[in-house]
Amino acid sequence: MSFLRDLDKIKYLLFLELSILISAASFEFKPFFVFIGIIFGITLFYLVYTKPTIAIHLLMFTAFVDSIAPLTEDIYGPSILVLEILLVVIIIILFIKLIPYLIDLEKIPKFISLWLPYLIWSLMIGLIVAVDKYRVISFWKNYFAGFFFLLMVNYSVTNQIQLKNLIKSLLIWGVVLGLLELKVLIEFGGFSKGLVGLFLYKNLLNIGWGQSNYLAAFFVLLIPLTIGYLIYSESKISKFYVSIALLIMFFSITLTLSRGGILALLVSLMILSLKLIKPRYLFYSFIFLIAIGIVLLLNPLTYVLIDRISSLEASGSFYSRINYYIDVWNTFLDHPLTGVGFGNLSYYAKFIFPKEVSPSAHNILLGSLGEVGIIGTVFYFSIFFAVLIPIYKSYRNETEESIKTLKWSFFISLIGALIHTLVEPTLDSLHFSMIFWIVAGTNLKLDLLKQNN
C-alpha cells in the first residue's frame, strides 16, 4: 500500500511528464525543446540575479561556442550568435538587479559615469551623419558591451574568492583560445601540415570570429597578467598550472605570426621587467627565459616571425595602412566635430574594399577621430584616463610586495593592449572589448586580495 501512496504523491508529476512526451512526439519534439528552454531561462534568471559573477564567466566562455560550432566556414557568413543573444538576456536581468545602485548617482564611480556621454554621443551622431546606419549600431553594441562588462565586474565582484576565480577564468580563457588555434592547425590536415600552411601562407588562422592578428591581441593582454599571477601564487601546484598556461599562450601568439602583436608584447614585457628585476624574482625570471627560449627554438615559425618583422617596411600591409591612415585623417578634417559614424570610414576612402568589409583605421586615435570626431574622442579617452589613473595610484600606494607585483602586471597588460591598438582594430570588436574591460574591472578590484578568506 505504501507504493500506492507514493504513486499518488507523484501522479501529477507523472501526468506532466507523460503529457510532455506525447506532445513532443506529436509535434516533432518542438514542445520538448521549448520546455527545456523555459527551464533554462528560469534557472539562468535565478543564478544571474542572485550571483551576478556567474554571468561574467558564462559570457566569457560562451564566446567560444561560435568557434566550436560555426554555421559556415565563410568568415563573413552567419554565426550562431549565442554570445550576443545571451548578452541581451543578461543585460535585461542585471539591469533589474542594478537599478538600486544606479539610482544613487553620487556613488557611481567616475570611470563608469564617463561612459554615458560617450555612448550617447557616438550613437546619436552616428545615426545622424552615417551613410550606413546599420554599421553604426553594429559597432556601437560592442562599445556598450565593454561598458556593461566593466559595470558587472565593478558591482558583482565583492570578495577575494570571486576575484581569484575571475583571474583564473581569464587564464583558462587564454588557454582555450590557444587550444582552438591548435584545433585549426589540425583541421588543415594535421599539426605538421598546418604549420607548413602557416609557413607558406603566413596568415591562415581563423576561428570564426577572429583571425591571426586579432587573436594575437588577446595574448598581448593576457600574458603579462599571467606572469604577475605566477609570481603572486604561493601554491606550487598553482604555479605549475599557471606556468603551463603561460607556455601555451606564448606558443599560441607565435602561431598568429602577428608582427604588431609580437612587438606590442615585447614592449609590454620590457616595461613589466623594469619592476621585476629583483633578487627574489631572479630564479623565476631565469626559468621563464629558458622556457620561452625553448618554445621559440622548437617552433619552426620563429624564423618566419623574425623575417616578417625585419621586412615590415617592405610589406604591402605596411603601405596600405599608411595610405589608409591618410584617408582617415582627411576624413576627420572634413568632419572634425562629428566624425562619420562607426564603421563608415570606408565610404570616404580612396581604396576599393569588398562590399562586406567595414575596415577600421587600424589605429585607436585616428579611428576615433574619424568615426566620432573630436568631441567623441575626448569622451572616449577620458574613460581610459579615469580607469588607468586610479589603477596606477593603487599600485604606487601598495605596500605588500606580491600584490604590488600583481597590480603592476595587470596595469602593464592594459598598457600593452592599448599599444597594440595603435596598429590593430581591437576595441571596436565584441570579444576583445569584453575581455579588455573585464581585465580593467579586475584591475580595479585587486585590493580585495587583502581580505581574509
C-alpha positions in Angstrom: 0.0 0.0 0.0 2.9 2.3 0.6 3.8 2.1 -3.0 0.3 3.3 -3.9 0.6 6.2 -1.5 3.9 7.2 -3.1 2.4 6.9 -6.6 -0.5 9.2 -5.5 2.1 11.8 -4.5 3.8 11.9 -7.8 0.8 11.3 -10.1 0.7 15.0 -11.2 4.4 14.9 -12.0 3.9 11.7 -14.0 1.0 13.2 -15.8 3.0 16.3 -16.7 5.9 14.1 -17.9 3.6 11.9 -20.0 2.0 15.0 -21.5 5.4 16.4 -22.4 6.4 13.2 -24.1 3.2 12.8 -26.0 3.3 16.5 -27.2 7.0 16.2 -28.1 6.3 13.1 -30.2 3.2 14.7 -31.9 5.0 17.9 -32.8 8.4 16.5 -33.7 9.8 17.3 -30.2 9.5 21.0 -30.6 7.5 21.4 -27.3 10.2 19.5 -25.6 12.8 22.0 -26.6 10.5 24.8 -25.7 10.1 23.3 -22.3 13.8 22.8 -21.8 14.3 26.4 -22.9 11.9 27.7 -20.3 13.6 25.7 -17.6 17.0 27.0 -18.8 15.6 30.6 -18.8 14.2 30.3 -15.3 17.5 28.8 -14.0 19.6 31.4 -15.8 17.5 34.3 -14.3 17.8 32.9 -10.8 21.5 32.3 -10.9 22.4 35.6 -12.7 20.2 37.6 -10.4 21.4 36.0 -7.2 25.1 35.6 -8.2 26.0 38.1 -11.0 29.6 36.9 -11.2 28.2 33.7 -12.8 27.1 35.9 -15.7 30.7 37.1 -16.4 32.1 33.5 -16.5 29.2 32.3 -18.6 29.5 35.1 -21.2 33.3 34.7 -21.4 33.2 31.1 -22.3 30.1 31.4 -24.5 32.3 33.4 -26.8 33.8 30.1 -27.9 30.5 28.5 -29.0 30.7 30.1 -32.4 34.3 28.9 -32.8 33.5 25.3 -31.9 30.2 25.0 -34.0 30.2 27.6 -36.7 27.4 27.7 -39.2 29.7 28.4 -42.1 33.4 28.4 -43.0 33.0 31.8 -44.6 34.4 34.4 -42.2 31.7 36.9 -43.3 28.9 34.3 -43.1 26.3 33.9 -40.3 27.2 32.6 -36.9 25.1 31.1 -34.1 25.3 34.5 -32.2 24.9 32.7 -28.8 27.1 35.3 -27.1 25.0 38.2 -28.5 21.7 36.6 -27.6 22.8 35.6 -24.1 24.3 39.1 -23.5 21.0 40.8 -24.3 19.2 38.4 -21.9 21.7 39.0 -19.1 21.7 42.8 -19.6 17.9 42.8 -19.0 18.3 40.6 -15.9 21.1 42.6 -14.4 19.5 45.9 -15.3 16.7 44.9 -12.9 19.3 43.9 -10.3 21.5 47.1 -10.6 18.7 49.7 -10.6 19.1 50.4 -6.9 22.8 51.0 -7.4 22.4 53.2 -10.4 19.7 55.5 -8.9 22.3 56.8 -6.4 24.3 58.9 -8.8 26.8 60.1 -6.2 28.0 56.5 -5.7 28.6 55.7 -9.3 32.4 55.6 -10.0 33.8 58.2 -12.3 35.1 55.6 -14.7 31.6 54.3 -15.2 29.7 57.6 -15.4 32.1 58.8 -18.1 30.9 56.1 -20.4 27.4 57.6 -20.6 28.2 60.8 -22.6 30.4 58.7 -25.0 27.7 56.1 -25.6 25.0 58.7 -26.1 27.1 60.9 -28.4 28.5 58.1 -30.6 25.1 56.6 -31.2 23.2 59.8 -31.7 25.7 61.5 -34.0 26.4 58.2 -35.9 22.7 57.7 -36.7 22.5 61.3 -37.9 25.6 61.6 -40.1 26.4 58.0 -41.1 25.9 56.6 -44.6 25.3 53.1 -43.3 23.4 53.4 -40.0 23.3 49.6 -39.5 27.1 49.6 -39.2 26.8 52.3 -36.5 24.5 50.1 -34.4 26.6 47.0 -35.1 29.8 48.6 -33.8 28.1 50.6 -31.1 26.8 47.5 -29.4 30.5 46.3 -28.9 31.4 49.5 -27.1 28.2 49.2 -25.0 29.2 45.6 -24.2 32.6 46.9 -22.9 30.8 49.3 -20.6 28.4 46.6 -19.4 31.2 44.2 -18.5 33.1 46.9 -16.6 29.8 47.6 -14.8 29.3 43.9 -14.0 32.8 43.4 -12.6 32.6 46.6 -10.5 29.3 45.7 -8.8 29.4 41.9 -8.7 32.9 41.1 -7.6 32.8 41.8 -3.8 35.3 39.4 -2.2 38.7 37.7 -2.6 37.2 34.3 -3.7 35.2 35.9 -6.6 38.2 37.9 -7.6 40.6 35.0 -7.8 38.0 32.9 -9.7 37.7 35.7 -12.2 41.5 35.9 -12.7 41.7 32.1 -13.1 38.9 32.3 -15.7 40.9 34.8 -17.7 43.9 32.5 -17.6 41.8 29.5 -18.7 40.2 31.6 -21.4 43.6 32.3 -22.9 44.5 28.6 -22.8 41.2 27.7 -24.5 41.9 30.2 -27.2 45.3 28.7 -27.7 43.8 25.2 -27.9 41.4 26.5 -30.6 44.4 27.6 -32.6 45.8 24.1 -32.4 42.4 22.7 -33.5 42.6 24.9 -36.6 46.0 23.6 -37.4 44.9 20.0 -37.0 41.9 20.7 -39.3 44.4 21.7 -42.0 45.4 18.0 -42.2 47.4 17.6 -39.0 49.7 19.7 -36.8 52.8 19.5 -39.1 50.8 20.2 -42.2 49.1 23.1 -40.5 52.5 24.6 -39.5 53.6 24.3 -43.1 50.5 26.1 -44.2 51.3 28.9 -41.8 54.8 29.0 -43.1 53.7 29.3 -46.7 50.6 31.4 -46.5 51.6 33.5 -43.4 48.1 34.2 -42.1 45.8 31.1 -42.0 44.4 31.1 -38.5 40.7 31.8 -38.4 38.4 30.6 -35.6 35.2 32.1 -36.9 35.1 35.4 -35.0 38.8 36.2 -35.3 41.8 35.9 -37.5 45.5 35.8 -36.7 46.3 39.5 -35.9 43.1 39.8 -33.9 43.8 36.6 -31.9 47.3 37.9 -31.0 45.7 40.9 -29.3 44.2 38.6 -26.6 47.6 37.2 -25.8 49.2 40.6 -25.6 46.5 41.4 -23.0 46.7 38.1 -21.0 50.3 37.1 -21.0 51.6 40.0 -18.7 48.9 39.4 -16.1 49.6 35.7 -16.2 53.2 36.4 -15.4 52.1 38.5 -12.5 49.7 35.8 -11.2 52.5 33.2 -11.5 54.7 35.3 -9.2 51.8 36.1 -6.8 50.7 32.5 -6.4 52.1 30.7 -3.3 51.0 27.2 -4.1 53.4 25.1 -6.1 50.6 23.3 -7.8 49.1 26.6 -8.8 52.5 27.8 -10.1 52.8 24.6 -12.2 49.4 25.1 -13.8 49.9 28.8 -14.4 53.3 28.1 -16.0 51.7 25.6 -18.4 49.1 28.2 -19.2 51.8 30.8 -19.9 53.7 28.5 -22.2 50.6 27.7 -24.2 49.8 31.4 -24.6 53.4 32.1 -25.7 53.3 29.3 -28.2 49.9 30.4 -29.4 50.9 34.0 -30.1 53.8 32.8 -32.3 51.3 30.8 -34.4 49.5 34.0 -35.2 52.6 35.4 -37.0 51.3 38.8 -36.0 54.1 41.4 -36.2 52.1 44.0 -34.4 51.1 41.6 -31.6 54.7 40.3 -31.1 56.1 43.8 -31.0 53.4 45.1 -28.6 54.0 42.1 -26.3 57.8 42.7 -26.4 57.3 46.3 -25.4 54.9 45.5 -22.6 57.3 42.7 -21.3 60.2 45.1 -21.3 58.2 47.6 -19.3 57.0 44.8 -17.0 60.5 43.6 -16.4 61.5 47.1 -15.0 59.7 46.2 -11.8 60.5 42.5 -11.7 64.3 42.7 -11.9 64.8 42.0 -8.2 66.8 39.3 -6.4 63.8 37.4 -5.1 62.5 37.0 -8.7 65.8 36.1 -10.4 65.1 32.4 -10.2 61.6 32.7 -11.7 63.0 35.1 -14.4 65.7 32.5 -15.3 63.3 29.6 -15.5 60.9 31.8 -17.5 63.5 32.9 -20.0 64.7 29.3 -20.5 61.1 28.1 -21.1 60.4 30.9 -23.6 63.7 30.2 -25.4 62.7 26.5 -25.7 59.3 27.5 -27.2 61.0 29.8 -29.7 63.7 27.3 -30.7 61.4 24.4 -31.2 58.8 26.5 -33.0 59.5 26.3 -36.8 57.6 29.6 -37.2 60.2 31.6 -35.2 62.2 32.2 -38.4 59.1 33.4 -40.2 58.3 35.8 -37.4 61.8 37.3 -37.4 61.7 37.6 -41.2 58.3 39.3 -41.2 59.3 41.8 -38.5 62.6 42.6 -40.3 60.8 43.2 -43.6 58.0 45.2 -42.0 58.6 48.4 -44.0 58.7 46.5 -47.3 55.3 44.7 -46.8 52.1 45.5 -48.6 50.1 45.8 -45.3 52.5 48.5 -44.1 52.0 50.7 -47.1 48.2 50.0 -47.3 47.8 51.1 -43.6 49.9 54.2 -44.1 47.7 55.2 -47.1 44.6 54.4 -45.2 45.8 56.5 -42.3 46.0 59.4 -44.8 42.4 58.7 -45.9 41.1 58.6 -42.3 42.9 61.8 -41.4 41.4 63.6 -44.4 38.0 62.3 -43.5 38.5 63.7 -40.0 39.5 67.1 -41.4 36.3 67.1 -43.4 34.1 66.1 -40.4 36.2 67.3 -37.3 33.4 67.6 -34.7 31.1 64.7 -35.5 33.2 62.1 -37.5 31.3 59.9 -40.0 30.0 57.2 -37.6 31.2 53.8 -36.5 32.2 51.5 -39.4 31.6 54.2 -42.1 35.2 55.2 -42.8 35.4 53.0 -45.9 32.8 55.2 -47.6 35.2 58.1 -47.6 38.4 56.1 -48.5 40.1 56.1 -51.9 40.8 52.4 -51.7 38.3 49.9 -53.0 37.1 47.5 -50.4 34.9 44.4 -50.7 31.3 45.3 -50.0 31.1 43.1 -47.0 34.1 44.7 -45.3 33.9 47.7 -43.0 37.6 48.4 -42.4 38.9 50.1 -39.3 41.6 52.7 -39.3 43.9 50.2 -37.5 44.7 53.0 -35.0 42.7 53.8 -32.0 43.3 57.5 -32.1 42.8 58.0 -35.8 39.8 55.7 -35.9 38.2 57.6 -33.0 38.7 61.0 -34.6 37.4 59.7 -38.0 34.3 58.0 -36.6 33.2 60.1 -33.7 35.1 63.4 -34.1 36.9 65.5 -31.6 34.1 65.6 -29.1 33.6 61.8 -29.1 37.3 61.2 -28.9 37.6 63.4 -25.8 34.8 61.4 -24.2 36.4 58.1 -25.2 39.9 58.8 -24.0 38.6 60.3 -20.7 37.3 56.8 -19.9 40.8 55.3 -20.3 42.4 58.0 -18.1 39.7 57.5 -15.5 40.5 53.8 -15.4 44.3 53.9 -15.7 45.0 56.7 -13.2 43.4 55.0 -10.1 44.9 51.7 -11.1 48.4 53.3 -11.2 47.8 55.1 -7.9 46.7 51.9 -6.3 49.9 50.3 -7.5 52.0 53.1 -6.1 50.3 53.0 -2.8 50.5 49.2 -2.4 52.9 48.0 0.4 52.5 44.3 0.1 55.2 43.1 -2.4 53.3 40.2 -4.0 50.1 42.2 -4.6 52.2 45.2 -5.8 53.8 42.9 -8.4 50.4 41.6 -9.5 49.0 45.1 -9.8 51.9 46.2 -11.9 51.5 43.2 -14.3 47.7 43.9 -14.6 48.4 47.5 -15.3 51.0 46.6 -18.0 48.6 44.2 -19.6 46.3 47.1 -20.3 49.1 49.3 -21.5 50.3 46.6 -23.8 46.8 46.1 -25.2 46.5 49.9 -25.8 49.9 49.9 -27.5 48.6 47.2 -29.8 45.5 49.3 -30.7 47.8 51.7 -32.4 48.2 49.2 -35.3 45.2 46.9 -34.9 41.4 47.4 -34.6 40.6 45.5 -31.4 38.5 47.6 -29.0 35.7 48.1 -31.6 35.0 44.3 -31.6 32.8 42.4 -29.2 35.1 39.7 -28.0 38.1 41.9 -27.3 36.0 44.6 -25.8 34.6 42.0 -23.4 38.0 40.6 -22.2 39.7 44.0 -22.1 37.1 45.6 -19.8 36.9 42.6 -17.6 40.6 42.8 -17.1 40.3 46.6 -16.4 37.5 45.9 -13.9 39.5 43.1 -12.3 42.5 45.5 -12.1 40.3 48.0 -10.1 39.4 45.2 -7.6 42.8 43.9 -6.7 42.7 45.4 -3.3 40.2 42.6 -2.4 43.2 40.3 -2.2 44.0 41.8 1.1 40.7 40.4 2.6 40.8 37.3 4.8 39.4 34.3 3.0 
